[in-house]
Amino acid sequence: MAITPSMNEFILHWGEMGTRWGVNRTVAQVHALLYLSSEPLTAEEIADTLAVARSNVSTSLRELQNWGLVYAVPRLGDRRDRFHTTHDVWQLFLTVIDQRVEREILPTLTVLRRCAANARSEKPAQESVTQRIVAMRAFLEEGHSWYQTMKALPAGTLRALMRIGPGITRLLPGRKRKAA
C-alpha cells in the first residue's frame, strides 16, 4: 500500500496519541493504517507498509480484535485473513468508550464500593477518608449513569447533541452571562 505524506503524518500522530492514551504505539499505528485503508489488509501488507516486524503486527491485531476495533475478513482461495476497521468515527469512538468502561470504570466502581464499606467499618474511623472515597464513587456512578443514558441514544441524536456543543449551556441554570 502506498502511503502519502498526509497518511504518514496521520499514522505517526495516531501512534503518538496512542502512547498518551496508554496504547502501544504500533497497535495505534496499525489501527490508523486500517482506518485510512479503503480495502482490508493482510498482516504482511500491514507489516510492509509500516516497516514493523510481522510478529509485532500479529500482536497488535490481536489487541485490536480484543478491543472490538478490528475484524478479520476471510477471502475464498486465500488462507490469509485480511483485517479491517470501521470508517465510522462514531462507531470507533463508542467502541473505545465501551471498552474503557468495561476495563476501567466498572472495576474501579467495584473497588470503590468495597473501599467505602471497609472504610466505614474501620477502627479508628477516619470520616474524611470515607467521605472522599464515597465522593469518588458517587462521581463515577453519576458519570457511568450519564454514559449509559447517552449510549442508548441513536447515533443521529448523539451527533446532533455534539453539533449543539457549547450553545446548550445557555439553557443551563447558574451560567454566567457575558456583559454586552
N, C-alpha and C positions, 0 to 999 in steps of 0.2 A: 504494500500500500504506500503510495506516495504521500508524504507529509508536506504541507505548505508551511510557510513561516507562521501564519496565524494559528494553524493547528498545533505546531510545535510549541508555540508560546502558551496556548491553552493547556496542552497536556503537561508541560513543565509546571505551570502555575497550579493546576489541579493537584499535581503530586505534592507541591509545596504546601498547599492548603490542607491536603490530606494529613500531612505530618502534624499540622497545627490542631487538627481535629482528632488526633490520636490514631490515625490510619497510616499504615505503611505506605511509603512514597510510591512504590511500584504498584501496589494494589490500586491506589488512586489514579495513577497514570494509565493502567490497563483499563480502568473504568472510563476515563476520559477518552481514550482511543476508541473504545467500543461505542461511546456516546456519539462521537463525531463520525464514525464509520457508517456508510449507507448500507453496507452488507455485513452479515455475520462473518467473523474472522476465526480462523483456526488458531490454536495456541502457537503454532510455528510462525504464522503470519504476525501475530502479536509480538512474539519474541524478536523476530527480524526487524519489525518496524520500530520497536522501542529500544533495540540493541541491548536486551537483557537476556539472562540465561533462561532457557526453556523451563527449568525446574522452578525458577522464581515466578514465571508466568503461571505455571500449574498451581503453585501455592496461592498466588493472587486470585486466580479464577475460582478456586475452592472457597476462599474467603468471601469473594463477591457473591458466589452462589449461596453461601450460608446466610448472607445478609439479604438474599432475595433480590439482588440488584442485577444479576447476570444469569442468563439461561443458556443451556446447551441446545443446539439445534442440529439434529442428525440429518444427513443427506443420503439418499439412496445411492448405493455404489461407492460410498466413501466411509471408511471406518473411523475417520477423524471427526470429532464433534467440531462444530462451529459455534461461536459464542456471540451473544448479542445482549443489549440492554435496551430498555425503552428509551425513546427520544422525547417522551412526555415529561417535562421538568416537574410538573406537579406530582406525577406518579413516583418519580425518583425521590422527591422531597418527602412525600408521605411514607414511602417505604423506609427511608432513613430514619424518620421520626418514630415510626412504629418500632423499628429495631432498637433505637436508643431507649425508648420507653421500656421495652421488654428487658433489655440488658442492663439498664442503669437505673431508671426511675423506680420500677416495681421492686427490684431487690433492695433498693435504698429505703423505700417505704416500709418494707418488711423489717429491716434492721431498726429503723427509727421507731416503729411501733414497739418492738421488743425493748429498745433502749429506754423509751418513755416509761413502759411498765416497770422495768428494773429500777430506773431512777426514782420512781415514786416509792418503791419498797425498800430502798437502801437506808441504812442507818449508819451514821447520822444522815438525815435527809439534807439534800442541797437543792432547795427550791429553785434557785436561779438556774441551775443546770437542767433541772426537769423542765422549767419553762422554756428554755432555749431549744431543747430537743423537741418539745411539743410544738413550738412555733415553727421549727423547720419542717416537721412532719405535716403540720396544717398547711404550710405554704406549698409543699409538694403535692399534697392531696388536692388542694384547690387548683393548682396547675394541671394536674392529671385529669381532674373533672372537666376543666375547660377544654383540654385536649380531646377528651372523649366526645364532648359536645361538637367541637369543630370537625373532628374526624367523621362524624355521622352525616355531616352536610354534603350535598352533592358538590362535585368538583367545580361546577359553574358558580355555585354560591360562594365557595371559598375564593375563587378568582375575583368575584365581584367585591367581596369584603376587602381583599387586598387592594383593589383599584380605588376604593373609597379612601383607604390609607388614613393619614392623619386628620383628614377632614371630619371623620367621625367624632373626634374629640370635642368638636364644637357642641355636640349634643350631650356631653357628659357633665354632670354636676361637679362643681369645685374647680372648673377650668378657669384659669386667669385669662381675662380678656386684654388684648393689647389696646393701648390708648390710641385714639385716632389722631 
